[in-house]
Amino acid sequence: MLTGTVQWTAQERVIHGRPAAEAVPAEMERIGAKRVLLLTTRSLTESRLVREVTAALGDRCVGRFSDIHAHSPREAVIAGAALAREVEADHLLTVGGGSVTDATKTMLVALWRGVRDVDTLSTLAARRGAPGLAPLDSDRMRMTAVPTTLSAAEFTASAGITDVQRKVKLSFSHPRMAPVAVIIDPAATLETPMELMLSTGMRAMDHAVEHWCSIRPHPLTDGLALQAMGMLAAGLPAMKARPEDLEARLNCQLASWLTQAGSSHLAPNGASHGIGYILGGYAGIPHGITSCITLAATLEWNEPVNAERQRAVAEKLGRPGGRACDVMRDFVKSLGLPTRLSEIGIAADRIPELAQQYEGTGPISTNPRTVRNADDLSEILRIAM
């Protein structure tokens, strides 16, 4: 008998298909936000999208913060929280991808708990998979997200933040970290470089595949994962072939939402995600790119224990009967993205160093085929070379 507990986040609404400049002020009016701090990246701060959203907010926008870099460093979290206090913001609005979203979610934690330095922030981090912070009555400030990539960070109540001094990812979790609303506007992705859109789409594919192949599959995540795989298999090549096709972009955005709608606590991720955290935090590789490389390698290494389950992956990608690892690798190649560590400048002699970063926790510890130690992890990394 299947037993378990499904815990939803505190996310209230997902608005899809409406222009962000129209939906954002309507949402701020709905929740009663009067002093909104807009958070984005330097690459987007002068974009058409940010200009339009800022203009639509009018006097409600009390400031902008754009000093958020890839992998969401702790320092950006503290700086953003400090500005939110300075301008007396009552709501945070993100326009950007996963790094901006994760940083802003963690800014909420800093604001709720009165954190003003990186070392104190780190004390609130949880081991991956462990319970997050318990909500307090005072944890009232929330955020709204306008995503510009397919990372799907806006649909979770957790965040990965980088301790750049130690080169490790820290995990933060709180039920109210999830944006109170997400505004999915396909036009909001038009200024995002195509490689970033496609690679974050592969991150969404990684979520779907690892949920489907999870050590604890669940009917909810199974259905969502299969649907998302099919939508991404069709949508990503369509977006690449027709960059102005808003329907293809929206379908990919909806698919990325599906990969997180069931929450990873139901069906834990595996080694592809865990290796991605190592490559991201320790080696500075963007998470979309890590998924392009680690997913096929992990499928190949896991094949002895879940080959039957993997058949559905190959089928959803249009090659029934093929090996999922080969089909996935070919799919990534067709998008013009890297499939090997060697393609992104990581040589084989770095494998022992990377494998030693595994400390026995996180998604690698819930991989379908047990990863017993650094030697096992090295095997997956060698496949990825």
N, C-alpha and C positions, 0 to 999 in steps of 0.2 A: 504494500500500500504506500502510495506517495504521500509523504507528510512534509510539512514545512511552513514557513511564514513569508508572506509577500509584504514587504514594507515599501510603501510609496514615498516619494519625496514630497516636499511642500510646494511643488510646482503647480500652479493653478491653471495656466492657459498656454496653448501653442497656437499662434495665429499664423496661418500660412497663405501665401499667394497675394497678400496685400502689400503695397509699397510701404517701406519702412517709414518714410517721412510722413505718411498718413497714419500708420498704426501706432507709432511711438507717442505722439502727443495724446492720442485717444487713450492709450494705456496709462499715461501719467495722470490724465484727468480721472480715469477710473479709480486709480489707487490713491489719489489725492497727493501726489508728489509735487512739491512746490520748488524744491532746490535740488536740481539734478546735476551730478558730476558725470561727465561723459568720459569714458576710458577707451583708448584705442592704441594703435601703434604709430610710430613715426612714419611708416610707409603709407598709412591711411589718413593721417591727420589733415592733409590738404586735399583729400579725395572728394569727388563729387558727392559720394554717399554721406560722408561726415558733414560736409557743408550743408547738404539738404536737411539732414536730421537736426543739426544745430539750429538752423533757421526755423525749422518746424517747432522746436522746443521754445524758441523765443526767450523771454525773461526767465523761464524755468531753468535754463542752462546756466549754472553758476560757475562753471569752469571745465577745463579739459585737461586730461593727463594722458600723455602718449609715450612715457619713458618705460615701456614694457617690451622686453626682448624675448627671443625664443627661449623656451623651457621655463619661463616664469621665475626669474631669480627672486630670492627672499627680499633683496634690497628694493625691488620694484613694489613689492607688496607693502612694505613699510612706508615708502615714499608716497604711494597712492593713498594709503590710509591717512597719512599726515595731511595731505591736501584736502581730503574729504572733511577732516576736522576743521581745517582752517577756513574753508568756505561754508561750513555748517550745512553740508549736504544732507538731505533726508532720503535720497535714493541714488543708486549707482546704475548707470546705463553703459553696457559694453557694445562696441561696434568693432568686430574683429574675429579672430580665430581662437583656437584652443589656448594659446599662451595668455592672451588678454583675458579670456573667460576664467581660466584657472587662477590667474593672479587676482582678479577682482573677487572671485568667490572667497579667496583666502583673506583679502582685505576686509571682508565682512567679519571674519573671525577676529582679525586684529582690532577692528572697531568695537565689536561686541565685548571683547575681553580686555580692552584697554592696552593692547600690546603696542610698544613704540620702538622696539629694536629686534634685530634678526635672531638673537640668541633666545630671547623670551618666546618669539614666534615658534622656534624649533621645538620648544618644550611641549607645545600643543599638538605636534604631529603624532600620528598613530602609526604603528606598524601596519603595513598593507594587509587588509583583510580583518584587522582588529576593529572593535567598536569605535566609533568616532565620538566627538564631543557631545555631551548631553545638552539639549537646548535649555536656555534660561528664559524667564519672562522678559528679560531686558534685551534679548536678541531679536529686535524688531526691524532694524534697517534691512532692506532687501535689494535685489538687483533685477534688472530686465536685460535681456540679451538680443542683439541683432547679429547673428553669425554670418561671417563672410567666407567660411571654409566648410568642410564636411567632417570636422573632427568630432562633433557631437558632444563636446565638453559641456555645452549649455544644458544638456539634459540629465546631468548627474549631480549628486549631492556630495561630491568629493573633488579633490584637486591635487595635482602633482606640482610641487614647487621645488626649485633646485637650490641646494646649498652649493654655491659655486666654489666655495673654498675647499670642501671635501669631495666635490664632484659626485654628489648623490642626490637622488630624488626623495623628497619628503612627501608623505601623504597626509592630507587633511580631510576630515569628513564631519559633516553636520547636516541634519535633515533640512535646514533652511538655507544651506549654501546654494541649492538649486535655484536658478532664477525664477522669480514669481511668474514671469511670462517670457516666452521666446517668440520672436517675430521672424518668421521664415519668409524672406523676400528673395526670390531668385535673382532679381536685378541687383541686389546687394553684393552678389558674388562676381559681377562683371569686371570689376577692377582688380580682382585677385589673379595673380599669374596662373596660367593654365597648369603648370607643373605642380603648384601648390594645391590647386583644386583637385587634380587627379590623385596626388599622393595622399591627401587627407581623405579622399574617397576610398583609397586602399586601406586607410586606417579604419574606416567604417566597415569595409569588407572583413578586415581582421576581427573586429568585434563580432560580426555576424558568424563567421566561420568558427571562431573559438567558442562562442556560445552554443552553436550547434554540436560541436565536437566535445563539449564540456564533460568533465567527470561526473557532473550532476545535471544531466539534461532535465528540462522542465517543459511541459506542454506550452506554456506561455512563451518562453524564449525560443522554443523550437519553431513555432509558427511565425514569430516575428523575424527570426534569423533567416529562415528559408525565403520569406517574402523579400527581405532586404537584399539577400544575395542575388535574387533574380532581377530586382530593380537596379542594383548597381552594375550587374553584368551587362544590362542593356543601356543604362543611363550614362555610365562613364565614357564608353566609346562614342556615344551620340554627342555628348558634350564636347569631346575632343574634335569630332568631325564638324560640329556645327556650334562654334563658341557662342553665338548669339541666341541659341535655342533656349528660351527661358523654361519651356516645358521640361526639357531634359535636365536642366539644372534643378528645377523644383523636385522632380522625381528623385534625383540623387539626395537632395536635402531631406525629403521625406524618408528615404531609405536610411539615412544616417540616424534620424530620430528613432526609427523602428529598432535599430541595433541597441539602443539604450533604454527603450520604453519599458522593458521587462526588468531592468537593473541587473548588474553583474553579480549581486549577492545570491541570486537564484541559480545561475549557471556560471560558475567561476571561469575566468579566462585561463589560458595556459601559457606555455613557454614563449610563444611569439610575442605576447604582450610583455612578459617579464624581461626578455632579452631586449625588447624595445626600451624599457626603462633604463637598463644598463647602458645601452648605446646612446640614449638621450642624455642622461645625467652625467655619465662618465666620459663619453666620447663626443658629445655635442651634436649628434645626428638628429635631424628633425624626425618627429615620431611618424609622420606620414611615410617618410623614406624608410624608416626602420621596418614598418609593416610590409613594404614592397619586398624586402629582403628576407625577413624572418618568417613570414607566413608559410611560404612554400617549403622552406627548410624544416620548419616544425611539423608540417603535414607529413613530409617524407620520413622524419624520425619517428613520428607517432604511428605510422602506417601499420606496424605489426600488432597494435592493440585496437585500432578502430578503423580498419580498412573499409568495413561495411558502411560505417557511418559516413566516411569520406566520399562514398559513391554519389551521395546527394549533392556534394559540393561541385564535383565535375559535371553533373547533370545540369545544375543551375547555371554553370558557366558555358553551357552549350556543347559539351563533349561527353555525353553519357558513355560509360564504360572506360573512360580514360583514368589514368592515375591523377588524383586530385593535385598532388604536388607539381606534376608536369603541366597540367591544365592551368593552375594558378600562376606558375612561372611564365608561361606563354601569354597569359592574359596581361600580366604586368608589363611584359616586353611590348605587347601591342599598344600599350598606352605611352610608350617611350620612356618608361621609368626603369631605374636600376633594379636588378634582381640578385646581385652578388655584393658581398662586402668589398671585394677587390675593386669594384666599380666606383666605390665612394672613398677610396684611399686607405682602407683598413687592410693591412697585410696579414698573412697567416701567422707571422711571428708574434702578433698581438693577441692571439686567441687565449693563451694561458692567463695573460693579464686581465682580459675581459671576463673570462670564466671565474676567476677568483673573486669577482665582485658579487657573486651570488652567495647570499648568506642564509639560504634555507627558508626564506619567507616569500610572500607575494605570489603572483600568478605562476611562476616557475614551479612552486611547490604544489600547485593544483593542476599540473599538466597531466593529460590522459595517460601518458607513459611516464612513470615515475623518474624524475631527474634526481638521482641519488646524491650527486656531488659535482664538483667542478669538472671532473673528467667526462661525465655524461653531457654536461653543458658544452664542453669543448667539441663533442661529436656533432652537436647541432650547428655550432658555429663553423665547423669544417665543411658541413654540407652547404652552408651559406656562402662559402668562399667561391 
